[in-house]
Amino acid sequence: GFILGGLLVKQLLQTHTPAQATLYGLVILTLGSFLSLGCIPLGWLNLYTCTLGIFLYVTGTGIVFALAIAGALDAFPHYAGGASAMVGFLQMMGGALGTLALSLLTVAADYSMLGTMSGMGLLGTVFYVLFQRRLGSETRG
């Protein structure tokens, strides 16, 4: 999924701006996580529905990460090596802290994992929309 997301970025950027491509990635990852989460109360959660949802989530993540890293490194091209190392460190640290936080939850494992994925996808999309509006209003006047 992550590799597919990275490949999709190239295709998306031929017809869309980086901001639009980022929104597509956020929508894909949010839909993927809510697909799996929605299967729990319906009793449809199994290996296939969970894998499909996580595959979509990771595909969207591949799109968003590729664009975010490129955007971050573009701002500091003379520090590309250090910035790349910092991005890698933050990804690993975020994953470790997220895993620690999830392990402390006492809710059922499937709700904890899929609920967190859905919440992060939704939160990322909301912040993206809010910041795009703010950036748009700042550039207009």
Backbone as a printed PyTorch tensor [residue, N CA C, xyz], in Angstrom:
tensor([[[  0.8090,  -1.1930,   0.0000],
         [  0.0000,   0.0000,   0.0000],
         [  0.8540,   1.2600,   0.0000]],

        [[  1.8860,   1.2610,   0.8260],
         [  2.7400,   2.4530,   0.9270],
         [  3.4530,   2.7010,  -0.3970]],

        [[  3.9140,   1.6320,  -1.0320],
         [  4.5880,   1.7680,  -2.3200],
         [  3.5900,   2.2210,  -3.3820]],

        [[  2.3880,   1.6620,  -3.3580],
         [  1.3500,   2.0910,  -4.2990],
         [  1.0490,   3.5770,  -4.1210]],

        [[  0.9760,   4.0380,  -2.8820],
         [  0.7510,   5.4620,  -2.6180],
         [  1.8560,   6.3150,  -3.2120]],

        [[  3.0980,   5.8660,  -3.0590],
         [  4.2180,   6.5940,  -3.6340],
         [  4.1490,   6.6420,  -5.1550]],

        [[  3.6860,   5.5540,  -5.7630],
         [  3.5420,   5.5400,  -7.2190],
         [  2.3710,   6.4060,  -7.6820]],

        [[  1.3090,   6.4260,  -6.8960],
         [  0.1430,   7.2390,  -7.2520],
         [  0.4510,   8.7340,  -7.2140]],

        [[  1.3900,   9.1350,  -6.3690],
         [  1.7510,  10.5520,  -6.2780],
         [  2.1950,  11.0620,  -7.6450]],

        [[  3.0210,  10.2900,  -8.3130],
         [  3.5180,  10.7000,  -9.6250],
         [  2.3570,  10.9250, -10.5890]],

        [[  1.3950,  10.0320, -10.5820],
         [  0.2360,  10.1690, -11.4640],
         [ -0.6310,  11.3580, -11.0700]],

        [[ -0.8530,  11.5150,  -9.7760],
         [ -1.6970,  12.6190,  -9.3010],
         [ -1.1000,  13.9780,  -9.6330]],

        [[  0.2200,  14.0850,  -9.5310],
         [  0.8630,  15.3810,  -9.7600],
         [  0.8770,  15.7910, -11.2300]],

        [[  0.5450,  14.8700, -12.1210],
         [  0.4520,  15.2310, -13.5380],
         [ -0.8020,  16.0450, -13.8320]],

        [[ -1.8270,  15.8620, -12.9880],
         [ -3.0950,  16.5460, -13.2490],
         [ -3.5810,  17.4040, -12.0780]],

        [[ -2.9210,  17.3160, -10.9380],
         [ -3.3660,  18.0360,  -9.7480],
         [ -2.1970,  18.7710,  -9.0960]],

        [[ -2.5350,  19.7670,  -8.2910],
         [ -1.5170,  20.4600,  -7.5000],
         [ -1.1090,  19.5700,  -6.3260]],

        [[  0.0390,  19.8160,  -5.7040],
         [  0.4140,  19.0370,  -4.5150],
         [ -0.6460,  19.1250,  -3.4040]],

        [[ -1.2710,  20.2840,  -3.2460],
         [ -2.3050,  20.4270,  -2.2180],
         [ -3.5070,  19.5280,  -2.5110]],

        [[ -3.9130,  19.4700,  -3.7640],
         [ -5.0430,  18.6090,  -4.1330],
         [ -4.6770,  17.1390,  -3.9710]],

        [[ -3.4600,  16.7700,  -4.3610],
         [ -3.0120,  15.3870,  -4.2250],
         [ -2.9560,  14.9840,  -2.7450]],

        [[ -2.5430,  15.9120,  -1.8920],
         [ -2.5180,  15.6400,  -0.4530],
         [ -3.9230,  15.3710,   0.0620]],

        [[ -4.8760,  16.1510,  -0.3850],
         [ -6.2610,  15.9400,   0.0420],
         [ -6.7680,  14.5750,  -0.4180]],

        [[ -6.4270,  14.1610,  -1.6320],
         [ -6.8070,  12.8270,  -2.0960],
         [ -6.2310,  11.7480,  -1.1790]],

        [[ -4.9680,  11.8890,  -0.8200],
         [ -4.3520,  10.9260,   0.0830],
         [ -5.0390,  10.8790,   1.4330]],

        [[ -5.3730,  12.0480,   1.9710],
         [ -6.0630,  12.0980,   3.2650],
         [ -7.4420,  11.4570,   3.1860]],

        [[ -8.1420,  11.6880,   2.1030],
         [ -9.4750,  11.0900,   1.9390],
         [ -9.3610,   9.5700,   1.8290]],

        [[ -8.3830,   9.0840,   1.0630],
         [ -8.2030,   7.6370,   0.9160],
         [ -7.8820,   6.9920,   2.2550]],

        [[ -6.9700,   7.5860,   3.0250],
         [ -6.6110,   6.9630,   4.3030],
         [ -7.7550,   7.0480,   5.3070]],

        [[ -8.5150,   8.1300,   5.2830],
         [ -9.6510,   8.2400,   6.1940],
         [-10.7420,   7.2330,   5.8300]],

        [[-11.0420,   7.1110,   4.5480],
         [-12.0550,   6.1320,   4.1300],
         [-11.6250,   4.7070,   4.4580]],

        [[-10.3470,   4.4130,   4.2600],
         [ -9.8550,   3.0790,   4.5740],
         [-10.0090,   2.7320,   6.0440]],

        [[ -9.6870,   3.6800,   6.9050],
         [ -9.7950,   3.3940,   8.3380],
         [-11.2590,   3.2840,   8.7730]],

        [[-12.1190,   4.1380,   8.2210],
         [-13.5400,   4.0530,   8.5840],
         [-14.2010,   2.8170,   7.9860]],

        [[-13.6840,   2.3180,   6.8770],
         [-14.1990,   1.0690,   6.3120],
         [-14.0270,  -0.0680,   7.3100]],

        [[-12.8170,  -0.2150,   7.8340],
         [-12.5670,  -1.2810,   8.8070],
         [-13.3050,  -1.0340,  10.1130]],

        [[-13.3080,   0.2140,  10.5770],
         [-13.9950,   0.5250,  11.8300],
         [-15.4920,   0.2570,  11.7110]],

        [[-16.0740,   0.6020,  10.5800],
         [-17.5020,   0.3850,  10.3800],
         [-17.8800,  -1.0770,  10.3150]],

        [[-16.9260,  -1.9440,   9.9970],
         [-17.2100,  -3.3820,   9.9290],
         [-17.3690,  -4.0090,  11.3120]],

        [[-16.8360,  -3.3770,  12.3480],
         [-16.8960,  -3.9660,  13.6840],
         [-18.3360,  -4.0930,  14.1790]],

        [[-19.1170,  -2.9970,  14.2470],
         [-20.4770,  -3.1550,  14.7710],
         [-21.3870,  -3.9790,  13.8600]],

        [[-21.0540,  -4.0560,  12.5750],
         [-21.8610,  -4.8500,  11.6520],
         [-21.5090,  -6.3320,  11.7120]],

        [[-20.4440,  -6.6520,  12.4300],
         [-20.0090,  -8.0410,  12.5300],
         [-19.2880,  -8.5280,  11.2850]],

        [[-18.8260,  -7.6150,  10.4620],
         [-18.1560,  -7.9730,   9.2170],
         [-16.6430,  -7.9330,   9.3320]],

        [[-16.1030,  -7.6170,  10.4920],
         [-14.6570,  -7.5050,  10.6190],
         [-14.0350,  -8.8930,  10.5520]],

        [[-13.2580,  -9.1000,   9.5370],
         [-12.5070, -10.3400,   9.3840],
         [-11.1730,  -9.9970,   8.7330]],

        [[-10.4200, -10.9860,   8.4010],
         [ -9.0940, -10.7660,   7.8320],
         [ -9.1680,  -9.9040,   6.5690]],

        [[-10.1470, -10.1500,   5.7240],
         [-10.2140,  -9.4650,   4.4360],
         [-10.6600,  -8.0100,   4.5680]],

        [[-11.6920,  -7.7520,   5.3630],
         [-12.1680,  -6.3730,   5.5010],
         [-11.1530,  -5.5250,   6.2620]],

        [[-10.5160,  -6.1110,   7.2580],
         [ -9.5010,  -5.3750,   8.0090],
         [ -8.2910,  -5.0850,   7.1200]],

        [[ -7.8620,  -6.0750,   6.3480],
         [ -6.7190,  -5.8990,   5.4610],
         [ -7.0120,  -4.8720,   4.3750]],

        [[ -8.2110,  -4.8980,   3.8020],
         [ -8.5750,  -3.9260,   2.7750],
         [ -8.5620,  -2.5080,   3.3450]],

        [[ -9.1490,  -2.3210,   4.5180],
         [ -9.1510,  -1.0020,   5.1420],
         [ -7.7570,  -0.5020,   5.4530]],

        [[ -6.9300,  -1.3720,   5.9960],
         [ -5.5560,  -0.9740,   6.3300],
         [ -4.7520,  -0.7360,   5.0580]],

        [[ -4.9940,  -1.5200,   4.0060],
         [ -4.3120,  -1.2990,   2.7290],
         [ -4.6380,   0.0910,   2.1830]],

        [[ -5.9080,   0.4790,   2.2230],
         [ -6.2950,   1.8180,   1.7700],
         [ -5.6690,   2.8930,   2.6450]],

        [[ -5.6670,   2.6560,   3.9640],
         [ -5.0700,   3.6100,   4.9010],
         [ -3.5890,   3.8230,   4.5810]],

        [[ -2.8670,   2.7390,   4.3790],
         [ -1.4350,   2.8320,   4.1210],
         [ -1.1730,   3.4240,   2.7330]],

        [[ -2.0460,   3.1630,   1.7610],
         [ -1.9130,   3.7800,   0.4420],
         [ -2.0560,   5.2980,   0.5530]],

        [[ -3.0650,   5.7450,   1.2730],
         [ -3.2410,   7.1850,   1.4930],
         [ -2.0640,   7.7850,   2.2390]],

        [[ -1.5470,   7.0420,   3.2080],
         [ -0.3780,   7.5060,   3.9540],
         [  0.8320,   7.6550,   3.0360]],

        [[  0.9920,   6.7380,   2.0980],
         [  2.0920,   6.8250,   1.1470],
         [  2.0040,   8.0870,   0.3010]],

        [[  0.7920,   8.4640,  -0.0760],
         [  0.6020,   9.6930,  -0.8540],
         [  0.9410,  10.9100,  -0.0050]],

        [[  0.3820,  10.9570,   1.1900],
         [  0.5700,  12.1230,   2.0630],
         [  2.0240,  12.2650,   2.4960]],

        [[  2.6470,  11.1680,   2.9110],
         [  4.0390,  11.2460,   3.3730],
         [  4.9740,  11.7130,   2.2650]],

        [[  4.8100,  11.1750,   1.0620],
         [  5.6900,  11.5710,  -0.0310],
         [  5.5970,  13.0700,  -0.2920]],

        [[  4.3870,  13.5930,  -0.3060],
         [  4.2010,  15.0260,  -0.5550],
         [  4.6700,  15.8720,   0.6280]],

        [[  4.4120,  15.4070,   1.8340],
         [  4.8100,  16.1700,   3.0180],
         [  6.3310,  16.2380,   3.1420]],

        [[  6.9860,  15.1390,   2.9160],
         [  8.4470,  15.1220,   3.0120],
         [  9.0640,  15.9870,   1.9130]],

        [[  8.5330,  15.8700,   0.6990],
         [  9.0460,  16.7070,  -0.3940],
         [  8.8400,  18.1830,  -0.0870]],

        [[  7.6840,  18.5350,   0.4550],
         [  7.4200,  19.9260,   0.8090],
         [  8.3260,  20.4210,   1.9210]],

        [[  8.5650,  19.5760,   2.9030],
         [  9.4280,  19.9710,   4.0220],
         [ 10.8710,  20.1450,   3.5580]],

        [[ 11.3450,  19.2440,   2.7300],
         [ 12.7260,  19.3400,   2.2540],
         [ 12.9010,  20.4720,   1.2550]],

        [[ 11.8440,  20.8110,   0.5450],
         [ 11.9140,  21.9070,  -0.4190],
         [ 12.1710,  23.2430,   0.2750]],

        [[ 11.6750,  23.3800,   1.4880],
         [ 11.8500,  24.6330,   2.2260],
         [ 13.2900,  24.8300,   2.6990]],

        [[ 14.0250,  23.7370,   2.8850],
         [ 15.4030,  23.8190,   3.3860],
         [ 16.3290,  22.9410,   2.5390]],

        [[ 16.5270,  23.2650,   1.2720],
         [ 17.3240,  22.3730,   0.4140],
         [ 18.7770,  22.2270,   0.8690]],

        [[ 19.3330,  23.2570,   1.5120],
         [ 20.7250,  23.1800,   1.9600],
         [ 20.8760,  22.3180,   3.2210]],

        [[ 19.7530,  21.9680,   3.8670],
         [ 19.7770,  21.0840,   5.0300],
         [ 19.0660,  19.7700,   4.7310]],

        [[ 19.0320,  19.3720,   3.4760],
         [ 18.2490,  18.2080,   3.0690],
         [ 18.6440,  16.9350,   3.8400]],

        [[ 19.9210,  16.7100,   4.0370],
         [ 20.3580,  15.5100,   4.7520],
         [ 19.8730,  15.4940,   6.1910]],

        [[ 20.1020,  16.5930,   6.8960],
         [ 19.6570,  16.6880,   8.2910],
         [ 18.1430,  16.6800,   8.4050]],

        [[ 17.4780,  17.3690,   7.4880],
         [ 16.0120,  17.4050,   7.5240],
         [ 15.4300,  16.0220,   7.2560]],

        [[ 16.0220,  15.2920,   6.3300],
         [ 15.5670,  13.9400,   6.0340],
         [ 15.7540,  13.0230,   7.2420]],

        [[ 16.8800,  13.1520,   7.9000],
         [ 17.1250,  12.3610,   9.1080],
         [ 16.1260,  12.7130,  10.2100]],

        [[ 15.8180,  13.9990,  10.3460],
         [ 14.8510,  14.4260,  11.3540],
         [ 13.4570,  13.8750,  11.0530]],

        [[ 13.0620,  13.8840,   9.7870],
         [ 11.7580,  13.3340,   9.4030],
         [ 11.7010,  11.8440,   9.7440]],

        [[ 12.7590,  11.1170,   9.4300],
         [ 12.8070,   9.6930,   9.7590],
         [ 12.7230,   9.4590,  11.2600]],

        [[ 13.4520,  10.2630,  12.0280],
         [ 13.4130,  10.1430,  13.4880],
         [ 12.0080,  10.4120,  14.0140]],

        [[ 11.3830,  11.4760,  13.5270],
         [ 10.0350,  11.8180,  14.0000],
         [  9.0190,  10.7420,  13.6310]],

        [[  9.1680,  10.1270,  12.4670],
         [  8.2650,   9.0350,  12.0850],
         [  8.4290,   7.8480,  13.0340]],

        [[  9.6610,   7.4870,  13.3120],
         [  9.9100,   6.3570,  14.2160],
         [  9.4350,   6.6600,  15.6370]],

        [[  9.7130,   7.8720,  16.1100],
         [  9.2950,   8.2650,  17.4470],
         [  7.7680,   8.3100,  17.5460]],

        [[  7.1290,   8.8630,  16.5300],
         [  5.6650,   8.9120,  16.5220],
         [  5.0540,   7.5250,  16.5380]],

        [[  5.6290,   6.6250,  15.7530],
         [  5.1370,   5.2490,  15.7390],
         [  5.3160,   4.5610,  17.0850]],

        [[  6.4720,   4.7770,  17.7080],
         [  6.7310,   4.1640,  19.0150],
         [  5.7970,   4.7160,  20.0810]],

        [[  5.6160,   6.0290,  20.1030],
         [  4.7220,   6.6280,  21.1010],
         [  3.2650,   6.2380,  20.8530]],

        [[  2.8730,   6.1580,  19.5860],
         [  1.5220,   5.7260,  19.2660],
         [  1.2670,   4.2970,  19.7060]],

        [[  2.2440,   3.4280,  19.4760],
         [  2.1180,   2.0360,  19.9080],
         [  2.0290,   1.9450,  21.4230]],

        [[  2.8380,   2.7290,  22.1190],
         [  2.7920,   2.7500,  23.5790],
         [  1.4240,   3.2180,  24.0720]],

        [[  0.9160,   4.2860,  23.4840],
         [ -0.3890,   4.8080,  23.9070],
         [ -1.4970,   3.7890,  23.6510]],

        [[ -1.4680,   3.1320,  22.5090],
         [ -2.4930,   2.1300,  22.2060],
         [ -2.4130,   0.9300,  23.1410]],

        [[ -1.1940,   0.5710,  23.5370],
         [ -1.0520,  -0.5860,  24.4280],
         [ -1.6180,  -0.3080,  25.8210]],

        [[ -1.7380,   0.9750,  26.1690],
         [ -2.2730,   1.3320,  27.4830],
         [ -3.7990,   1.4120,  27.5090]],

        [[ -4.4340,   1.4270,  26.3420],
         [ -5.8940,   1.4910,  26.2960],
         [ -6.4870,   0.1570,  26.7320]],

        [[ -7.5760,   0.2370,  27.4590],
         [ -8.2080,  -0.9860,  27.9510],
         [ -9.4080,  -1.4010,  27.1040]],

        [[ -9.6810,  -0.6630,  26.0390],
         [-10.7730,  -0.9940,  25.1410],
         [-10.3510,  -2.1830,  24.2930]],

        [[-11.3100,  -2.8630,  23.6710],
         [-10.9940,  -3.9990,  22.8160],
         [ -9.9510,  -3.6000,  21.7670]],

        [[ -9.0610,  -4.5210,  21.4620],
         [ -7.9350,  -4.2270,  20.5790],
         [ -8.3770,  -3.7150,  19.2170]],

        [[ -9.4410,  -4.2980,  18.6510],
         [ -9.8470,  -3.8490,  17.3200],
         [-10.3890,  -2.4310,  17.3470]],

        [[-11.1620,  -2.0820,  18.3750],
         [-11.6510,  -0.7050,  18.4780],
         [-10.5090,   0.2710,  18.7460]],

        [[ -9.5550,  -0.1170,  19.5670],
         [ -8.4290,   0.7670,  19.8740],
         [ -7.6360,   1.0950,  18.6220]],

        [[ -7.2580,   0.0730,  17.8840],
         [ -6.4290,   0.2800,  16.7040],
         [ -7.1970,   1.0160,  15.6060]],

        [[ -8.3560,   0.4940,  15.2350],
         [ -9.0950,   1.0860,  14.1190],
         [ -9.7040,   2.4330,  14.4940]],

        [[-10.0740,   2.5960,  15.7460],
         [-10.5800,   3.8920,  16.1920],
         [ -9.5070,   4.9560,  16.1500]],

        [[ -8.3000,   4.5930,  16.5510],
         [ -7.1810,   5.5370,  16.5010],
         [ -6.8300,   5.8830,  15.0580]],

        [[ -6.8060,   4.8880,  14.1990],
         [ -6.5210,   5.1450,  12.7890],
         [ -7.5710,   6.0750,  12.1880]],

        [[ -8.8280,   5.8150,  12.4860],
         [ -9.9090,   6.6570,  11.9630],
         [ -9.8070,   8.0760,  12.5090]],

        [[ -9.5330,   8.1780,  13.7980],
         [ -9.4060,   9.4950,  14.4160],
         [ -8.2530,  10.2960,  13.8390]],

        [[ -7.1190,   9.6410,  13.6100],
         [ -5.9700,  10.3380,  13.0410],
         [ -6.2340,  10.7570,  11.6020]],

        [[ -6.8850,   9.8920,  10.8400],
         [ -7.2220,  10.2530,   9.4620],
         [ -8.1760,  11.4320,   9.4120]],

        [[ -9.1890,  11.3970,  10.2640],
         [-10.1620,  12.4830,  10.3020],
         [ -9.5060,  13.7690,  10.8030]],

        [[ -8.6810,  13.6500,  11.8280],
         [ -7.9790,  14.8170,  12.3730],
         [ -7.0420,  15.4380,  11.3290]],

        [[ -6.3240,  14.6040,  10.6070],
         [ -5.4430,  15.1080,   9.5610],
         [ -6.2120,  15.8370,   8.4720]],

        [[ -7.3490,  15.2890,   8.0880],
         [ -8.1680,  15.9240,   7.0550],
         [ -8.7230,  17.2540,   7.5390]],

        [[ -9.1990,  17.2970,   8.7720],
         [ -9.7420,  18.5370,   9.3330],
         [ -8.6580,  19.6190,   9.4050]],

        [[ -7.4810,  19.2670,   9.9180],
         [ -6.3890,  20.2380,   9.9930],
         [ -5.9670,  20.7050,   8.6060]],

        [[ -5.9390,  19.7960,   7.6620],
         [ -5.5800,  20.1700,   6.3000],
         [ -6.5530,  21.2170,   5.7590]],

        [[ -7.8540,  20.9580,   5.9110],
         [ -8.8610,  21.8890,   5.4060],
         [ -8.7520,  23.2390,   6.1210]],

        [[ -8.5820,  23.2160,   7.4470],
         [ -8.4610,  24.4700,   8.1980],
         [ -7.2250,  25.2660,   7.7700]],

        [[ -6.0870,  24.6030,   7.6120],
         [ -4.8720,  25.3080,   7.2200],
         [ -4.9310,  25.7910,   5.7810]],

        [[ -5.5800,  25.0450,   4.9090],
         [ -5.7250,  25.4990,   3.5260],
         [ -6.5790,  26.7550,   3.4670]],

        [[ -7.6390,  26.7920,   4.2620],
         [ -8.4720,  27.9970,   4.3100],
         [ -7.6780,  29.1740,   4.8560]],

        [[ -6.8980,  28.9250,   5.9050],
         [ -6.1020,  29.9940,   6.5000],
         [ -5.0510,  30.4960,   5.5170]],

        [[ -4.3710,  29.5710,   4.8560],
         [ -3.3670,  29.9790,   3.8640],
         [ -4.0070,  30.7300,   2.7160]],

        [[ -5.1820,  30.2780,   2.2910],
         [ -5.8770,  30.9620,   1.2070],
         [ -6.2900,  32.3780,   1.5830]],

        [[ -6.7390,  32.5740,   2.8230],
         [ -7.1450,  33.9140,   3.2420],
         [ -5.9270,  34.8310,   3.4320]],

        [[ -4.7800,  34.2590,   3.8360],
         [ -3.5770,  35.0780,   4.0220],
         [ -3.0070,  35.5210,   2.6870]],

        [[ -3.1120,  34.6840,   1.6720],
         [ -2.5460,  35.0390,   0.3710],
         [ -3.4560,  36.0210,  -0.3700]],

        [[ -4.7420,  36.0430,  -0.0300],
         [ -5.6650,  36.9630,  -0.6980],
         [ -5.6290,  38.3560,  -0.1090]],

        [[ -5.2000,  38.4990,   1.1000],
         [ -5.2370,  39.8580,   1.6000],
         [ -4.8810,  39.9560,   2.9990]]])
